[in-house]
Amino acid sequence: MTSVTPENTAELAAVNQKILAEGQSLPTVQLKDGSRVQTGTVATMLYNVEQYNNGVRGEIEKELELSVPTLLKVGLFDLFSPEEWIAGDNAGRRFVGLKAKDYLARQTDNS
């Protein structure tokens, strides 16, 4: 992993607030490589996948897509590849996997 802070890190702070009790906040932390990531992104993504599976779209789709760079940075897609996320019958998981695959393709095209 390179020491690049994922895009959308600042925006994720606001998105990730949705899983917290009022008055609580999640920090942005610095990884050993010097990059910074917003904590709570995996938990919020799981919450949003559940919302997506319950038929919620629009803002939930934007928030799931916004989380992809951070999820890549922290290694979630090393554990389960985008193709594994796409497989199966979980619509929310498939959405995240497709967005990760699209993001990775754009990164490859830009390099």
MDAnalysis code that builds the backbone (N, CA, C; Angstrom):
import MDAnalysis as mda
import numpy as np

u = mda.Universe.empty(333, n_residues=111, atom_resindex=np.repeat(np.arange(111), 3), trajectory=True)
u.add_TopologyAttr("name", ["N", "CA", "C"] * 111)
u.add_TopologyAttr("resid", np.arange(1, 112))
u.add_TopologyAttr("resname", ["MET", "THR", "SER", "VAL", "THR", "PRO", "GLU", "ASN", "THR", "ALA", "GLU", "LEU", "ALA", "ALA", "VAL", "ASN", "GLN", "LYS", "ILE", "LEU", "ALA", "GLU", "GLY", "GLN", "SER", "LEU", "PRO", "THR", "VAL", "GLN", "LEU", "LYS", "ASP", "GLY", "SER", "ARG", "VAL", "GLN", "THR", "GLY", "THR", "VAL", "ALA", "THR", "MET", "LEU", "TYR", "ASN", "VAL", "GLU", "GLN", "TYR", "ASN", "ASN", "GLY", "VAL", "ARG", "GLY", "GLU", "ILE", "GLU", "LYS", "GLU", "LEU", "GLU", "LEU", "SER", "VAL", "PRO", "THR", "LEU", "LEU", "LYS", "VAL", "GLY", "LEU", "PHE", "ASP", "LEU", "PHE", "SER", "PRO", "GLU", "GLU", "TRP", "ILE", "ALA", "GLY", "ASP", "ASN", "ALA", "GLY", "ARG", "ARG", "PHE", "VAL", "GLY", "LEU", "LYS", "ALA", "LYS", "ASP", "TYR", "LEU", "ALA", "ARG", "GLN", "THR", "ASP", "ASN", "SER"])
u.atoms.positions = np.array([
    [0.837, -1.185, 0.000],
    [0.000, 0.000, 0.000],
    [0.880, 1.247, 0.000],
    [0.493, 2.201, -0.794],
    [1.236, 3.449, -0.821],
    [0.711, 4.382, 0.255],
    [1.476, 5.442, 0.535],
    [1.100, 6.350, 1.608],
    [0.213, 7.491, 1.114],
    [-0.804, 7.140, 0.379],
    [-1.750, 8.135, -0.112],
    [-3.026, 8.039, 0.712],
    [-3.452, 9.165, 1.242],
    [-4.714, 9.197, 1.969],
    [-5.845, 9.028, 0.963],
    [-6.786, 8.118, 1.209],
    [-7.863, 7.892, 0.255],
    [-8.695, 9.160, 0.019],
    [-9.120, 9.307, -1.237],
    [-10.016, 10.423, -1.537],
    [-11.281, 10.240, -0.710],
    [-11.971, 11.286, -0.458],
    [-13.248, 11.297, 0.261],
    [-13.117, 11.093, 1.769],
    [-11.908, 11.075, 2.307],
    [-11.718, 10.809, 3.735],
    [-12.477, 11.814, 4.593],
    [-12.399, 13.094, 4.262],
    [-13.093, 14.113, 5.055],
    [-14.602, 13.931, 4.973],
    [-15.120, 13.609, 3.790],
    [-16.564, 13.415, 3.637],
    [-17.061, 12.205, 4.425],
    [-16.229, 11.187, 4.550],
    [-16.633, 9.991, 5.288],
    [-16.889, 10.275, 6.758],
    [-16.216, 11.275, 7.300],
    [-16.445, 11.615, 8.714],
    [-17.918, 11.920, 8.957],
    [-18.529, 12.686, 8.047],
    [-19.951, 13.020, 8.186],
    [-20.833, 11.801, 7.956],
    [-20.497, 11.005, 6.967],
    [-21.279, 9.805, 6.666],
    [-21.233, 8.831, 7.833],
    [-20.052, 8.616, 8.396],
    [-19.890, 7.630, 9.457],
    [-20.562, 8.040, 10.765],
    [-20.954, 9.278, 10.884],
    [-21.678, 9.738, 12.078],
    [-23.008, 9.026, 12.233],
    [-23.571, 8.528, 11.133],
    [-24.904, 7.933, 11.168],
    [-24.990, 6.704, 12.067],
    [-23.864, 6.057, 12.352],
    [-23.896, 4.855, 13.188],
    [-23.633, 5.157, 14.660],
    [-23.371, 6.436, 14.977],
    [-22.967, 6.810, 16.341],
    [-24.109, 7.424, 17.138],
    [-23.996, 7.296, 18.439],
    [-24.910, 7.999, 19.328],
    [-24.633, 9.495, 19.226],
    [-25.637, 10.272, 19.512],
    [-25.496, 11.727, 19.455],
    [-24.350, 12.192, 20.353],
    [-23.554, 13.108, 19.850],
    [-22.438, 13.661, 20.598],
    [-21.130, 12.887, 20.458],
    [-21.186, 11.738, 19.786],
    [-19.987, 10.929, 19.588],
    [-19.368, 11.241, 18.227],
    [-18.091, 10.980, 18.084],
    [-17.434, 11.155, 16.789],
    [-16.336, 10.113, 16.635],
    [-16.005, 9.842, 15.393],
    [-14.959, 8.885, 15.072],
    [-13.741, 9.642, 14.548],
    [-12.552, 9.246, 14.952],
    [-11.359, 9.959, 14.494],
    [-10.896, 9.500, 13.122],
    [-10.121, 10.347, 12.498],
    [-9.315, 9.956, 11.359],
    [-7.978, 9.543, 11.955],
    [-7.464, 8.399, 11.535],
    [-6.213, 7.896, 12.105],
    [-5.134, 7.828, 11.037],
    [-3.888, 7.921, 11.481],
    [-2.753, 7.812, 10.567],
    [-2.230, 6.385, 10.592],
    [-2.101, 5.794, 9.416],
    [-1.565, 4.447, 9.296],
    [-0.039, 4.498, 9.301],
    [0.581, 3.361, 9.444],
    [2.048, 3.294, 9.488],
    [2.692, 3.863, 8.234],
    [1.997, 3.802, 7.088],
    [2.573, 4.324, 5.851],
    [2.413, 5.836, 5.715],
    [1.789, 6.463, 6.729],
    [1.627, 7.919, 6.725],
    [0.294, 8.402, 6.205],
    [-0.464, 7.544, 5.550],
    [-1.772, 7.959, 5.052],
    [-2.767, 8.020, 6.206],
    [-3.865, 8.703, 5.960],
    [-4.893, 8.861, 6.985],
    [-6.194, 8.248, 6.482],
    [-6.907, 7.561, 7.373],
    [-8.201, 6.971, 7.026],
    [-9.225, 7.312, 8.103],
    [-10.464, 7.364, 7.679],
    [-11.566, 7.644, 8.593],
    [-12.009, 6.343, 9.240],
    [-11.981, 6.294, 10.563],
    [-12.449, 5.107, 11.272],
    [-13.970, 5.009, 11.150],
    [-14.485, 3.823, 11.313],
    [-15.919, 3.596, 11.253],
    [-16.443, 3.303, 9.857],
    [-15.573, 3.350, 8.862],
    [-16.025, 3.178, 7.481],
    [-16.560, 1.769, 7.222],
    [-15.904, 0.750, 7.743],
    [-16.381, -0.620, 7.537],
    [-17.739, -0.797, 8.216],
    [-17.878, -0.333, 9.444],
    [-19.151, -0.473, 10.157],
    [-20.272, 0.269, 9.438],
    [-19.981, 1.463, 8.957],
    [-21.003, 2.232, 8.243],
    [-21.347, 1.557, 6.924],
    [-20.356, 1.004, 6.243],
    [-20.611, 0.289, 4.998],
    [-21.538, -0.900, 5.260],
    [-21.294, -1.645, 6.333],
    [-22.159, -2.781, 6.656],
    [-23.588, -2.324, 6.931],
    [-23.731, -1.226, 7.657],
    [-25.051, -0.649, 7.915],
    [-25.721, -0.252, 6.598],
    [-24.959, 0.394, 5.710],
    [-25.518, 0.844, 4.438],
    [-25.862, -0.330, 3.514],
    [-25.087, -1.409, 3.557],
    [-25.433, -2.600, 2.781],
    [-26.781, -3.137, 3.244],
    [-26.998, -3.163, 4.542],
    [-28.289, -3.617, 5.071],
    [-29.421, -2.706, 4.578],
    [-29.174, -1.394, 4.606],
    [-30.178, -0.457, 4.105],
    [-30.461, -0.699, 2.620],
    [-29.404, -0.893, 1.851],
    [-29.536, -1.170, 0.416],
    [-30.366, -2.439, 0.210],
    [-30.071, -3.480, 0.979],
    [-30.808, -4.736, 0.867],
    [-32.277, -4.581, 1.247],
    [-32.582, -3.557, 2.026],
    [-33.966, -3.265, 2.407],
    [-34.648, -2.313, 1.423],
    [-33.981, -2.027, 0.298],
    [-34.601, -1.233, -0.754],
    [-34.261, 0.243, -0.771],
    [-33.427, 0.704, 0.150],
    [-33.059, 2.122, 0.189],
    [-32.004, 2.359, -0.888],
    [-32.183, 3.411, -1.658],
    [-31.235, 3.731, -2.732],
    [-30.835, 5.202, -2.606],
    [-30.445, 5.824, -3.677],
    [-30.096, 7.237, -3.664],
    [-28.879, 7.538, -2.829],
    [-29.077, 8.188, -1.699],
    [-27.976, 8.612, -0.832],
    [-27.158, 7.418, -0.340],
    [-27.812, 6.296, -0.071],
    [-27.101, 5.090, 0.381],
    [-26.104, 4.639, -0.685],
    [-26.495, 4.694, -1.949],
    [-25.587, 4.308, -3.031],
    [-24.387, 5.246, -3.089],
    [-24.631, 6.524, -2.912],
    [-23.537, 7.505, -2.913],
    [-22.580, 7.239, -1.760],
    [-23.120, 6.949, -0.580],
    [-22.289, 6.698, 0.595],
    [-21.476, 5.411, 0.437],
    [-22.085, 4.378, -0.130],
    [-21.346, 3.132, -0.361],
    [-20.203, 3.376, -1.338],
    [-20.463, 4.093, -2.410],
    [-19.414, 4.385, -3.382],
    [-18.313, 5.245, -2.773],
    [-18.704, 6.184, -1.929],
    [-17.751, 7.072, -1.259],
    [-16.785, 6.288, -0.370],
    [-17.231, 5.185, 0.173],
    [-16.406, 4.400, 1.093],
    [-15.355, 3.538, 0.399],
    [-15.513, 3.276, -0.891],
    [-14.646, 2.320, -1.590],
    [-13.156, 2.639, -1.470],
    [-12.692, 3.875, -1.701],
    [-11.247, 4.113, -1.585],
    [-10.680, 3.769, -0.198],
    [-11.415, 4.075, 0.845],
    [-10.950, 3.751, 2.199],
    [-10.990, 2.247, 2.435],
    [-12.043, 1.589, 1.964],
    [-12.126, 0.133, 2.118],
    [-10.971, -0.556, 1.401],
    [-10.594, -0.035, 0.256],
    [-9.413, -0.563, -0.446],
    [-8.150, -0.311, 0.359],
    [-8.011, 0.876, 0.886],
    [-6.805, 1.261, 1.623],
    [-6.591, 0.384, 2.853],
    [-7.669, 0.056, 3.552],
    [-7.525, -0.742, 4.774],
    [-7.468, -2.244, 4.496],
    [-7.564, -2.632, 3.216],
    [-7.359, -4.025, 2.846],
    [-8.588, -4.906, 2.809],
    [-9.774, -4.333, 2.860],
    [-10.982, -5.151, 2.852],
    [-11.071, -6.005, 1.587],
    [-10.644, -5.442, 0.455],
    [-10.733, -6.181, -0.798],
    [-9.533, -7.090, -1.027],
    [-8.580, -7.110, -0.092],
    [-7.541, -8.127, -0.083],
    [-8.078, -9.379, 0.606],
    [-8.952, -9.161, 1.572],
    [-9.577, -10.263, 2.301],
    [-10.595, -10.979, 1.419],
    [-11.464, -10.200, 0.777],
    [-12.445, -10.707, -0.175],
    [-12.372, -9.822, -1.399],
    [-12.037, -10.394, -2.540],
    [-11.870, -9.617, -3.771],
    [-13.203, -9.006, -4.209],
    [-13.151, -7.963, -5.039],
    [-14.400, -7.414, -5.565],
    [-15.267, -8.493, -6.228],
    [-14.644, -9.437, -6.911],
    [-15.399, -10.517, -7.550],
    [-16.145, -11.359, -6.514],
    [-15.518, -11.584, -5.358],
    [-16.197, -12.333, -4.299],
    [-17.363, -11.535, -3.727],
    [-17.203, -10.211, -3.659],
    [-18.305, -9.362, -3.194],
    [-19.455, -9.394, -4.188],
    [-19.135, -9.472, -5.470],
    [-20.154, -9.463, -6.519],
    [-20.920, -10.781, -6.559],
    [-20.253, -11.884, -6.259],
    [-20.873, -13.213, -6.309],
    [-21.965, -13.344, -5.251],
    [-22.888, -14.228, -5.487],
    [-23.932, -14.502, -4.509],
    [-25.166, -13.670, -4.732],
    [-26.069, -13.737, -3.759],
    [-27.370, -13.093, -3.936],
    [-27.602, -11.890, -3.021],
    [-26.532, -11.350, -2.434],
    [-26.664, -10.173, -1.572],
    [-26.496, -8.925, -2.441],
    [-27.597, -8.225, -2.684],
    [-27.591, -7.079, -3.604],
    [-26.668, -5.954, -3.130],
    [-26.651, -5.666, -1.849],
    [-25.799, -4.598, -1.315],
    [-24.334, -4.928, -1.440],
    [-24.013, -6.162, -1.136],
    [-22.628, -6.609, -1.269],
    [-22.196, -6.545, -2.727],
    [-23.077, -6.956, -3.622],
    [-22.785, -6.905, -5.058],
    [-22.536, -5.464, -5.496],
    [-23.365, -4.530, -5.016],
    [-23.201, -3.118, -5.363],
    [-21.811, -2.629, -4.959],
    [-21.388, -2.941, -3.739],
    [-20.071, -2.520, -3.252],
    [-18.971, -3.156, -4.099],
    [-19.096, -4.427, -4.410],
    [-18.100, -5.103, -5.226],
    [-17.981, -4.497, -6.615],
    [-19.114, -4.172, -7.220],
    [-19.087, -3.538, -8.545],
    [-18.434, -2.163, -8.487],
    [-18.735, -1.396, -7.455],
    [-18.126, -0.066, -7.316],
    [-16.624, -0.184, -7.085],
    [-16.203, -1.188, -6.311],
    [-14.766, -1.395, -6.091],
    [-14.077, -1.791, -7.393],
    [-14.704, -2.670, -8.148],
    [-14.138, -3.101, -9.426],
    [-14.022, -1.910, -10.379],
    [-15.059, -1.078, -10.445],
    [-15.032, 0.127, -11.290],
    [-13.923, 1.077, -10.847],
    [-13.801, 1.285, -9.539],
    [-12.783, 2.186, -8.999],
    [-11.379, 1.684, -9.349],
    [-11.153, 0.405, -9.164],
    [-9.844, -0.170, -9.476],
    [-9.538, -0.046, -10.973],
    [-10.522, -0.232, -11.820],
    [-10.320, -0.085, -13.266],
    [-9.953, 1.352, -13.616],
    [-10.600, 2.321, -12.975],
    [-10.273, 3.738, -13.214],
    [-8.859, 4.052, -12.742],
    [-8.443, 3.476, -11.618],
    [-7.088, 3.695, -11.114],
    [-6.051, 3.127, -12.075],
    [-6.338, 1.971, -12.643],
    [-5.438, 1.350, -13.603],
    [-5.355, 2.185, -14.877],
    [-6.506, 2.704, -15.329],
    [-6.545, 3.546, -16.536],
    [-5.783, 4.852, -16.349],
    [-5.750, 5.374, -15.122],
    [-5.096, 6.652, -14.833],
    [-3.606, 6.504, -14.538],
    [-3.106, 5.263, -14.459],
    [-1.683, 5.109, -14.144],
    [-0.841, 4.905, -15.364],
])
